[in-house]
Amino acid sequence: MNEKGKSAPMQKYVLTDNDVKTAEAILSKGDRVELIPVKNGVKIIRVRREEVKK
């Protein structure tokens, strides 16, 4: 936050064509994707959800 109590403007991050293809491949398999901004671009995380058997 700055001195006036407002948060700093959000930085822009660019997804490359390779990033988009990677995310689409994960999504096509039914998994979820998280995009996390990092210094050099965007980190792509695959999130799998499975039912826990009792």
C-alpha positions as CSV (number, residue, x, y, z in Angstrom):
1,M,0.0,0.0,0.0
2,N,1.1,3.5,-0.7
3,E,1.0,6.5,1.7
4,K,-2.6,7.2,0.7
5,G,-3.8,3.8,1.7
6,K,-4.3,2.5,-1.8
7,S,-2.7,-0.6,-3.1
8,A,-0.1,-0.4,-5.8
9,P,-1.2,-1.0,-9.4
10,M,-1.1,-4.6,-10.6
11,Q,1.7,-5.5,-13.0
12,K,0.8,-6.9,-16.4
13,Y,2.0,-10.4,-17.2
14,V,2.0,-11.9,-20.7
15,L,1.3,-15.5,-21.5
16,T,3.3,-16.9,-24.3
17,D,1.9,-19.2,-27.0
18,N,3.7,-22.1,-25.3
19,D,2.1,-21.2,-21.9
20,V,-1.4,-21.2,-23.4
21,K,-0.8,-24.5,-25.1
22,T,0.5,-26.0,-21.9
23,A,-2.5,-24.8,-19.9
24,E,-5.0,-26.0,-22.6
25,A,-3.4,-29.4,-22.6
26,I,-3.9,-29.7,-18.8
27,L,-7.4,-28.5,-19.0
28,S,-8.3,-30.9,-21.8
29,K,-7.4,-33.8,-19.5
30,G,-9.9,-32.5,-16.9
31,D,-7.4,-31.0,-14.4
32,R,-7.5,-27.5,-13.2
33,V,-4.8,-24.9,-13.8
34,E,-3.4,-22.1,-11.6
35,L,-1.4,-19.2,-13.2
36,I,1.0,-17.6,-10.7
37,P,2.8,-14.5,-11.7
38,V,6.6,-14.6,-11.2
39,K,9.5,-12.4,-12.1
40,N,10.1,-13.9,-15.5
41,G,6.5,-14.5,-16.6
42,V,3.9,-16.9,-15.3
43,K,4.2,-20.2,-13.5
44,I,1.7,-22.8,-14.6
45,I,0.5,-25.3,-11.9
46,R,-1.6,-28.4,-12.5
47,V,-4.2,-29.0,-9.8
48,R,-5.7,-32.5,-9.6
49,R,-8.8,-33.3,-7.5
50,E,-9.6,-36.9,-6.7
51,E,-12.3,-38.4,-4.5
52,V,-10.9,-40.0,-1.4
53,K,-12.2,-43.5,-1.0
54,K,-13.2,-44.6,2.6
